[in-house]
Amino acid sequence: MNAELARIGSELNLSAPESRELALRFGLACAKRVEHLLEEPEVLAHLQVLDRYVTGTSSRELLDIAAVAAARLANQHRGSKSIDGCGHAAVSATYGVSKALAGKALEAAEYCAYAAVYAAGGYGAVAEREAFEPEFTWQVGRLEALAGEVHRNFARLPAQSDA
């Protein structure tokens, strides 16, 4: 678990409905880092729905449909008997996409970090805390940057009248 990311997520109230845009953007960023590990074309298609939603070219209805379908695919992933861990990277990446689509950004980040470490070092690497540090550092920096971007975008919106 990325303790610094969890702390920042808590400060940003990342799981709250008012933080959904930030959660989706951060989940997408994490999933895009492991996109190359995805084995199922359907999962990639669902990730593209999230990308289009975040950029404003897809609907909430399509996002919700993709989230349900991605969760089903993640739960049905065949896994791998591979000894090098690459198959586990695909499973973790698939779960990461599923969580990103559901707006569960911190869970998406955790699965995506596992995917990256599995892919780079296999089974043994996931037992070594230091193997996660590059991904954890990137995640913290990316969440902070996205939070700043989202905050700036909200600051540009006209104030709403209470009348």
N, CA and C of each residue as an Amber inpcrd file, in Angstrom:
protein
   489
   0.8360000  -1.1880000   0.0000000   0.0000000   0.0000000   0.0000000
   0.8700000   1.2360000   0.0000000   0.4870000   2.2010000  -0.7990000
   1.1880000   3.4690000  -0.9120000   0.6350000   4.4120000   0.1670000
   1.3210000   4.4600000   1.2980000   0.8360000   5.2290000   2.4480000
   0.7160000   6.7190000   2.1360000   1.6590000   7.2710000   1.4080000
   1.6040000   8.7000000   1.0590000   0.4140000   8.9770000   0.1440000
   0.1590000   8.0910000  -0.7910000  -0.9780000   8.2550000  -1.6880000
  -2.2890000   8.1650000  -0.9000000  -2.3560000   7.2270000   0.0310000
  -3.5530000   7.0900000   0.8690000  -3.7800000   8.3580000   1.6900000
  -2.7120000   8.9410000   2.2130000  -2.8280000  10.1750000   2.9970000
  -3.3680000  11.3160000   2.1270000  -2.8010000  11.4700000   0.9520000
  -3.2390000  12.5390000   0.0440000  -4.6760000  12.2860000  -0.4130000
  -4.9920000  11.0170000  -0.7290000  -6.3610000  10.6770000  -1.1240000
  -7.3540000  11.0260000  -0.0380000  -6.9800000  10.7910000   1.2110000
  -7.8460000  11.1290000   2.3350000  -8.0170000  12.6480000   2.4490000
  -6.9240000  13.3780000   2.3240000  -6.9930000  14.8420000   2.3890000
  -7.8780000  15.4090000   1.2770000  -7.8080000  14.8000000   0.1030000
  -8.6020000  15.2590000  -1.0390000 -10.0250000  14.7080000  -1.0150000
 -10.3060000  13.8120000  -0.0500000 -11.6120000  13.1650000   0.0350000
 -11.9440000  12.4990000  -1.3080000 -10.9610000  11.7580000  -1.8090000
 -11.0070000  11.2030000  -3.1590000 -12.1750000  10.2470000  -3.3910000
 -12.6840000   9.6370000  -2.3420000 -13.7880000   8.6850000  -2.5310000
 -15.1590000   9.3570000  -2.4620000 -15.1960000  10.6460000  -2.2110000
 -16.4640000  11.3700000  -2.1120000 -17.0150000  11.6950000  -3.5020000
 -18.3300000  11.7760000  -3.6220000 -18.9370000  12.0940000  -4.9290000
 -18.4170000  13.3940000  -5.5450000 -18.1310000  14.3730000  -4.7200000
 -17.6540000  15.6500000  -5.2620000 -16.2310000  15.5590000  -5.8200000
 -15.5510000  14.4650000  -5.5510000 -14.1990000  14.2570000  -6.0620000
 -14.1590000  13.2510000  -7.2140000 -15.3180000  12.9040000  -7.7290000
 -15.3980000  11.8680000  -8.7690000 -14.5560000  12.2080000 -10.0000000
 -14.5900000  13.4380000 -10.4480000 -13.8090000  13.8160000 -11.6340000
 -12.3270000  13.5400000 -11.4000000 -11.8190000  13.9570000 -10.2650000
 -10.4150000  13.7310000  -9.9410000 -10.1210000  12.2390000  -9.8310000
 -11.0130000  11.4880000  -9.1880000 -10.8120000  10.0460000  -9.0440000
 -10.7590000   9.3670000 -10.4060000 -11.6440000   9.7380000 -11.3070000
 -11.6490000   9.1380000 -12.6360000 -10.3880000   9.5090000 -13.4160000
  -9.9820000  10.7590000 -13.3150000  -8.7700000  11.1890000 -14.0250000
  -7.5280000  10.4830000 -13.4880000  -7.4360000  10.3520000 -12.1860000
  -6.2780000   9.6850000 -11.6060000  -6.2990000   8.1870000 -11.9130000
  -7.4520000   7.5600000 -11.7970000  -7.5640000   6.1490000 -12.1380000
  -7.1650000   5.8930000 -13.5880000  -7.6040000   6.7760000 -14.4700000
  -7.2320000   6.6650000 -15.8880000  -5.7230000   6.7760000 -16.0600000
  -5.1190000   7.7400000 -15.4080000  -3.6650000   7.9300000 -15.5300000
  -2.9140000   6.6780000 -15.0840000  -3.3430000   6.0910000 -13.9820000
  -2.6930000   4.8660000 -13.4940000  -2.8830000   3.7210000 -14.4800000
  -4.1070000   3.5630000 -14.9730000  -4.3990000   2.4670000 -15.8990000
  -3.6480000   2.6280000 -17.2140000  -3.4880000   3.8510000 -17.6810000
  -2.7580000   4.0730000 -18.9290000  -1.2960000   3.6320000 -18.8030000
  -0.7470000   3.6930000 -17.5930000   0.6460000   3.2670000 -17.3930000
   0.8360000   1.7590000 -17.5630000  -0.2280000   0.9990000 -17.3950000
  -0.1190000  -0.4610000 -17.5350000  -0.9780000  -0.9730000 -18.6950000
  -1.4510000  -0.0900000 -19.5170000  -2.3040000  -0.4450000 -20.6460000
  -1.6510000  -1.5080000 -21.5370000  -0.3620000  -1.4240000 -21.7160000
   0.3540000  -2.3730000 -22.5730000   0.3380000  -3.8020000 -22.0200000
  -0.0420000  -3.9710000 -20.7650000  -0.0880000  -5.2950000 -20.1440000
  -1.4450000  -5.9850000 -20.3090000  -2.4310000  -5.2510000 -20.7730000
  -3.7710000  -5.8150000 -20.9350000  -3.7680000  -6.8580000 -22.0480000
  -4.4370000  -7.9710000 -21.7890000  -4.4960000  -9.0570000 -22.7670000
  -5.8190000  -9.1120000 -23.5140000  -6.8570000  -8.6060000 -22.9080000
  -8.1940000  -8.7140000 -23.4820000  -8.5680000  -7.4220000 -24.2110000
  -8.8700000  -7.5110000 -25.5160000  -9.2640000  -6.3110000 -26.2700000
 -10.4780000  -5.5970000 -25.6690000 -11.3850000  -6.3750000 -25.0590000
 -12.5640000  -5.7520000 -24.4480000 -12.1770000  -4.8280000 -23.2980000
 -11.1990000  -5.2300000 -22.5160000 -10.7610000  -4.3990000 -21.3890000
 -10.1590000  -3.1000000 -21.9260000  -9.3680000  -3.2130000 -22.9700000
  -8.7950000  -2.0280000 -23.5960000  -9.9010000  -1.1110000 -24.1140000
 -10.9270000  -1.6790000 -24.7030000 -12.0550000  -0.8790000 -25.1940000
 -12.7510000  -0.1540000 -24.0490000 -12.8850000  -0.8170000 -22.9020000
 -13.5140000  -0.1660000 -21.7450000 -12.6300000   0.9660000 -21.2140000
 -11.3280000   0.7650000 -21.2370000 -10.4070000   1.8320000 -20.8250000
 -10.5520000   3.0360000 -21.7540000 -10.7630000   2.7740000 -23.0220000
 -10.9570000   3.8680000 -23.9760000 -12.2490000   4.6350000 -23.6950000
 -13.2680000   3.9480000 -23.2020000 -14.5070000   4.6290000 -22.8040000
 -14.2050000   5.6040000 -21.6720000 -13.4200000   5.1630000 -20.7000000
 -13.0410000   6.0480000 -19.5900000 -12.2620000   7.2480000 -20.1180000
 -11.3450000   7.0100000 -21.0200000 -10.5620000   8.1000000 -21.6050000
 -11.4900000   9.1040000 -22.2980000 -12.4350000   8.5960000 -23.0680000
 -13.3690000   9.4890000 -23.7580000 -14.2750000  10.2260000 -22.7630000
 -14.6810000   9.5440000 -21.7020000 -15.5240000  10.2000000 -20.7000000
 -14.7780000  11.3600000 -20.0470000 -13.5530000  11.1080000 -19.6710000
 -12.7450000  12.1350000 -19.0000000 -12.5140000  13.3350000 -19.9180000
 -12.3990000  13.0850000 -21.2170000 -12.1920000  14.1910000 -22.1550000
 -13.5010000  14.7960000 -22.6480000 -14.6260000  14.2840000 -22.1450000
 -15.9190000  14.8790000 -22.4630000 -16.5490000  14.3840000 -23.7510000
 -16.0870000  13.2570000 -24.2860000 -16.6440000  12.7710000 -25.5430000
 -17.4170000  11.4620000 -25.3860000 -17.7490000  11.0940000 -24.1630000
 -18.5640000   9.9140000 -23.9080000 -19.5160000  10.2310000 -22.7510000
 -20.5770000   9.4730000 -22.6730000 -21.6060000   9.7480000 -21.6730000
 -21.3720000   8.9850000 -20.3720000 -22.0220000   9.4480000 -19.3390000
 -21.9850000   8.7610000 -18.0450000 -22.6140000   7.3770000 -18.1730000
 -23.6430000   7.2600000 -18.9980000 -24.2940000   5.9670000 -19.1990000
 -23.3130000   4.9480000 -19.7830000 -22.5430000   5.3470000 -20.7900000
 -21.5590000   4.4350000 -21.3800000 -20.4480000   4.1050000 -20.3840000
 -20.0670000   5.0790000 -19.5790000 -19.0590000   4.8370000 -18.5480000
 -19.5600000   3.7850000 -17.5580000 -20.8040000   3.9270000 -17.1190000
 -21.3730000   2.9690000 -16.1640000 -21.4540000   1.5650000 -16.7630000
 -21.8410000   1.4730000 -18.0250000 -21.9020000   0.1720000 -18.6990000
 -20.5060000  -0.4380000 -18.7880000 -19.5210000   0.3710000 -19.1550000
 -18.1340000  -0.1100000 -19.2620000 -17.6060000  -0.5500000 -17.9030000
 -17.9750000   0.1570000 -16.8470000 -17.5060000  -0.1950000 -15.5010000
 -18.0250000  -1.5640000 -15.0870000 -19.2900000  -1.8310000 -15.3500000
 -19.8770000  -3.1290000 -15.0050000 -19.2130000  -4.2360000 -15.8240000
 -19.0410000  -3.9930000 -17.1070000 -18.4400000  -5.0020000 -17.9860000
 -16.9810000  -5.2660000 -17.6050000 -16.2400000  -4.2200000 -17.2820000
 -14.8340000  -4.3880000 -16.9000000 -14.7060000  -5.1590000 -15.5900000
 -15.6000000  -4.9040000 -14.6580000 -15.5720000  -5.6450000 -13.3900000
 -15.8270000  -7.1260000 -13.6470000 -16.7660000  -7.4280000 -14.5270000
 -17.0520000  -8.8210000 -14.8740000 -15.8260000  -9.4750000 -15.5080000
 -15.1820000  -8.7690000 -16.4280000 -13.9960000  -9.3190000 -17.0850000
 -12.8510000  -9.5320000 -16.0980000 -12.6820000  -8.6080000 -15.1820000
 -11.6170000  -8.7520000 -14.1830000 -11.8740000  -9.9770000 -13.3110000
 -13.1000000 -10.1500000 -12.8980000 -13.4420000 -11.2850000 -12.0350000
 -13.3730000 -12.6240000 -12.7630000 -13.4500000 -12.5790000 -14.0840000
 -13.3980000 -13.8140000 -14.8690000 -12.0410000 -14.0400000 -15.5230000
 -11.0830000 -13.1470000 -15.2620000  -9.7800000 -13.2760000 -15.9200000
  -9.1980000 -14.6470000 -15.6230000  -8.7060000 -15.2980000 -16.6380000
  -8.2110000 -16.6620000 -16.5010000  -6.9160000 -16.7550000 -15.7170000
  -6.2600000 -15.6340000 -15.4760000  -4.9920000 -15.6750000 -14.7460000
  -3.9130000 -16.3120000 -15.5830000  -2.9190000 -16.7960000 -14.9200000
  -1.8130000 -17.3870000 -15.6400000  -1.1060000 -18.3980000 -14.7660000
  -0.6130000 -19.4230000 -15.3820000   0.2280000 -20.3800000 -14.6780000
   1.7020000 -20.0390000 -14.9140000   1.9270000 -18.9120000 -15.5500000
   3.2840000 -18.4900000 -15.8670000   4.1020000 -18.2970000 -14.6040000
   5.3140000 -18.8070000 -14.6080000   6.1680000 -18.6930000 -13.4290000
   6.8380000 -17.3200000 -13.3310000   6.8340000 -16.5640000 -14.4270000
   7.5330000 -15.2790000 -14.3960000   6.6770000 -14.1160000 -13.9250000
   5.4240000 -14.3490000 -13.6840000   4.5630000 -13.2900000 -13.1480000
   3.9120000 -12.4160000 -14.1940000   4.2690000 -12.5680000 -15.4690000
   3.6980000 -11.6920000 -16.4920000   2.1860000 -11.8470000 -16.5880000
   1.6950000 -13.0690000 -16.4280000   0.2510000 -13.2800000 -16.4360000
  -0.4260000 -12.5780000 -15.2810000   0.2440000 -12.5370000 -14.1460000
  -0.3110000 -11.8130000 -13.0060000  -0.3150000 -10.3110000 -13.2690000
   0.6200000  -9.8400000 -14.0530000   0.6210000  -8.4290000 -14.4280000
  -0.6390000  -8.1010000 -15.2110000  -1.0370000  -8.9890000 -16.1170000
  -2.2460000  -8.7720000 -16.9080000  -3.4910000  -8.7950000 -16.0220000
  -3.5340000  -9.7070000 -15.0710000  -4.6650000  -9.7740000 -14.1480000
  -4.7440000  -8.4790000 -13.3370000  -3.6270000  -8.0630000 -12.7700000
  -3.6140000  -6.8370000 -11.9650000  -3.9710000  -5.6180000 -12.8060000
  -3.4670000  -5.5530000 -14.0280000  -3.7910000  -4.4260000 -14.9130000
  -5.2880000  -4.4070000 -15.2220000  -5.8700000  -5.5780000 -15.4350000
  -7.3060000  -5.6700000 -15.7120000  -8.1180000  -5.1900000 -14.5130000
  -7.7210000  -5.6200000 -13.3200000  -8.3920000  -5.1230000 -12.1160000
  -8.1980000  -3.6170000 -11.9620000  -7.0190000  -3.1260000 -12.3010000
  -6.7650000  -1.6870000 -12.2260000  -7.7140000  -0.9050000 -13.1160000
  -7.9180000  -1.3740000 -14.3380000  -8.8590000  -0.7190000 -15.2600000
 -10.2700000  -0.7730000 -14.6830000 -10.6420000  -1.9220000 -14.1540000
 -11.9680000  -2.0750000 -13.5620000 -12.1970000  -1.0630000 -12.4410000
 -11.2400000  -0.9440000 -11.5570000 -11.3750000  -0.0060000 -10.4300000
 -11.3470000   1.4400000 -10.9190000 -10.5430000   1.7280000 -11.9320000
 -10.4940000   3.0860000 -12.4820000 -11.8490000   3.4790000 -13.0490000
 -12.4710000   2.5740000 -13.8060000 -13.7910000   2.8410000 -14.3800000
 -14.8480000   3.0480000 -13.3020000 -14.6900000   2.3750000 -12.1770000
 -15.6480000   2.4960000 -11.0740000 -15.4010000   3.7410000 -10.2270000
 -14.3540000   4.4970000 -10.5390000 -14.0440000   5.6900000  -9.7560000
 -13.3500000   5.3900000  -8.4450000 -12.8440000   4.1780000  -8.2950000
 -12.1270000   3.7690000  -7.0790000 -10.6280000   3.9630000  -7.3240000
 -10.2290000   5.2110000  -7.2750000  -8.8950000   5.6010000  -7.7150000
  -7.7630000   4.9650000  -6.9190000  -7.8840000   4.9150000  -5.6140000
  -6.7890000   4.3580000  -4.8150000  -6.6570000   2.8510000  -5.0430000
  -7.7720000   2.1650000  -5.2150000  -7.7120000   0.7420000  -5.5280000
  -7.1200000   0.5340000  -6.9190000  -7.5010000   1.3810000  -7.8630000
  -6.9340000   1.3000000  -9.2100000  -5.4210000   1.4900000  -9.1550000
  -4.9830000   2.4650000  -8.3840000  -3.5500000   2.7390000  -8.2600000
  -2.8070000   1.5380000  -7.6890000  -3.4020000   0.9020000  -6.6940000
  -2.7520000  -0.2460000  -6.0700000  -2.6260000  -1.4160000  -7.0540000
  -3.6950000  -1.7230000  -7.7570000  -3.6310000  -2.8100000  -8.7390000
  -2.6390000  -2.4860000  -9.8570000  -2.6420000  -1.2430000 -10.3020000
  -1.7320000  -0.8570000 -11.3870000  -0.2780000  -0.9090000 -10.9330000
  -0.0150000  -0.5500000  -9.6930000   1.3520000  -0.6560000  -9.1680000
   1.7900000  -2.1180000  -9.1410000   0.9000000  -2.9940000  -8.6890000
   1.2230000  -4.4290000  -8.6960000   1.4970000  -4.9030000 -10.1160000
   0.6790000  -4.4740000 -11.0670000   0.8750000  -4.8790000 -12.4650000
   2.2510000  -4.4640000 -12.9600000   2.6280000  -3.2260000 -12.6700000
   3.9290000  -2.7260000 -13.1250000   5.0750000  -3.5050000 -12.5030000
   4.9670000  -3.8080000 -11.2250000   6.0410000  -4.5290000 -10.5320000
   6.0930000  -5.9850000 -10.9870000   4.9360000  -6.6220000 -11.1300000
   4.9170000  -7.9900000 -11.6570000   5.5950000  -8.0390000 -13.0270000
   5.2370000  -7.1010000 -13.8840000   5.7760000  -7.1030000 -15.2440000
   7.2820000  -6.8780000 -15.2600000   7.7600000  -6.0540000 -14.3480000
   9.1890000  -5.7290000 -14.3290000  10.0320000  -6.7880000 -13.6480000
   9.4820000  -7.4190000 -12.6100000  10.3310000  -8.3160000 -11.8340000
   9.7510000  -9.6480000 -11.4530000   8.5360000  -9.9400000 -11.9070000
   7.9370000 -11.2320000 -11.5980000   7.5010000 -11.3510000 -10.1560000
   7.2620000 -12.5850000  -9.7550000   6.7460000 -12.8700000  -8.4160000
   7.6200000 -12.3160000  -7.2980000   8.9130000 -12.5120000  -7.4130000
   9.8150000 -12.1110000  -6.3380000   9.7870000 -10.6320000  -6.0460000
   9.5990000  -9.8380000  -7.0760000   9.6490000  -8.3890000  -6.9130000
   8.5280000  -7.8580000  -6.0300000   7.3440000  -8.4690000  -6.0870000
   6.2220000  -7.9240000  -5.3130000   6.4210000  -8.0770000  -3.8160000
   7.3580000  -8.8960000  -3.4150000   7.6540000  -9.0550000  -1.9870000
   8.6430000  -8.0030000  -1.4970000   9.2030000  -7.2360000  -2.4090000
  10.2120000  -6.2340000  -2.0600000   9.6030000  -4.8360000  -2.1280000
   9.4730000  -4.2110000  -0.9910000   8.8570000  -2.8770000  -0.9020000
   9.5280000  -1.8850000  -1.8530000  10.8420000  -1.9490000  -1.9580000
  11.5590000  -0.9820000  -2.7880000  11.2190000  -1.1280000  -4.2750000
  10.7280000  -2.2840000  -4.6950000  10.3420000  -2.4700000  -6.0970000
   9.1630000  -1.5780000  -6.4730000   8.3620000  -1.1990000  -5.4840000
   7.1890000  -0.3610000  -5.7280000   7.5140000   1.1370000  -5.7080000
   8.6390000   1.5140000  -5.1470000   8.9280000   2.9360000  -4.9230000
   8.8260000   3.8130000  -6.1710000   9.3780000   3.4040000  -7.3230000
   9.2360000   4.2830000  -8.5000000   7.7760000   4.5270000  -8.8800000
   6.9660000   3.4720000  -8.8190000   5.5520000   3.6240000  -9.1680000
   4.8250000   4.4460000  -8.1080000   5.1120000   4.1950000  -6.8430000
   4.4880000   4.9680000  -5.7680000   4.8310000   6.4530000  -5.8810000
   6.0780000   6.7450000  -6.1900000   6.5040000   8.1430000  -6.3410000
   5.7620000   8.8000000  -7.5020000   5.6670000   8.0840000  -8.6240000
   4.9410000   8.6210000  -9.7710000   3.4830000   8.8750000  -9.3980000
   2.8480000   7.9170000  -8.7180000   1.4360000   8.0500000  -8.3610000
   1.1850000   9.2820000  -7.4960000   2.0170000   9.5010000  -6.5040000
   1.8540000  10.6720000  -5.6290000   1.9730000  11.9490000  -6.4420000
   2.9930000  12.0300000  -7.2660000   3.1960000  13.2260000  -8.0910000
   2.0550000  13.4570000  -9.0540000   1.5570000  12.3770000  -9.6490000
   0.4720000  12.5190000 -10.6220000  -0.8230000  12.9420000  -9.9520000
  -1.1480000  12.3670000  -8.7970000  -2.3610000  12.7660000  -8.0880000
  -2.2810000  14.2300000  -7.6770000  -1.1420000  14.6440000  -7.1620000
  -0.9850000  16.0510000  -6.7730000  -1.1570000  16.9690000  -7.9750000
  -0.5700000  16.5990000  -9.1180000  -0.6920000  17.4320000 -10.3150000
  -2.1380000  17.4930000 -10.8050000  -2.8100000  16.3470000 -10.8370000
  -4.2050000  16.3300000 -11.2780000  -5.1100000  17.1060000 -10.3250000
  -4.8400000  17.0020000  -9.0370000  -5.6340000  17.7570000  -8.0590000
  -5.4810000  19.2540000  -8.3160000  -4.2740000  19.6840000  -8.6190000
  -4.0520000  21.0860000  -8.9500000  -4.7920000  21.5030000 -10.2080000
  -4.7790000  20.6330000 -11.2220000  -5.4790000  20.9430000 -12.4750000
  -6.9850000  21.0310000 -12.2520000  -7.5480000  20.0730000 -11.5490000
  -8.9860000  20.0670000 -11.2970000  -9.3680000  21.2880000 -10.4740000
  -8.5640000  21.6120000  -9.4580000  -8.8480000  22.7800000  -8.6220000
  -8.8290000  24.0560000  -9.4620000  -7.8420000  24.1910000 -10.3460000
  -7.7670000  25.3830000 -11.2100000  -8.9820000  25.4620000 -12.1210000
  -9.4270000  24.3240000 -12.6520000 -10.5930000  24.3250000 -13.5370000
 -11.8470000  24.7430000 -12.7850000 -12.0150000  24.2720000 -11.5470000
 -13.1610000  24.6830000 -10.7530000 -13.0710000  26.1580000 -10.3840000
 -11.8880000  26.6580000 -10.1580000 -11.7120000  28.0610000  -9.7860000
 -12.1190000  28.9730000 -10.9460000 -12.0480000  28.4800000 -12.1770000
 -12.4110000  29.2810000 -13.3470000 -13.9180000  29.3360000 -13.5910000
 -14.6730000  28.4330000 -12.9600000 -16.1160000  28.4220000 -13.1620000
 -16.7480000  29.6440000 -12.5090000 -17.7660000  30.2120000 -13.1380000
 -18.4360000  31.3660000 -12.5100000 -19.0940000  30.9530000 -11.2090000
 -19.0730000  31.8540000 -10.2550000 -19.7000000  31.5790000  -8.9520000
 -21.2000000  31.4270000  -9.1480000 -21.7930000  30.4890000  -8.4080000
 -23.2190000  30.2650000  -8.5230000 -23.9330000  31.1160000  -7.4950000
 -25.0540000  31.6410000  -7.8920000 -25.8600000  32.4770000  -7.0240000
 -26.7330000  31.6010000  -6.1230000 -26.9210000  32.0170000  -4.9060000
 -27.8000000  31.3020000  -3.9920000 -29.2430000  31.7560000  -4.1400000
 -29.4690000  32.7340000  -4.9650000 -30.8210000  33.2910000  -5.1110000
 -31.7640000  32.3800000  -5.8240000
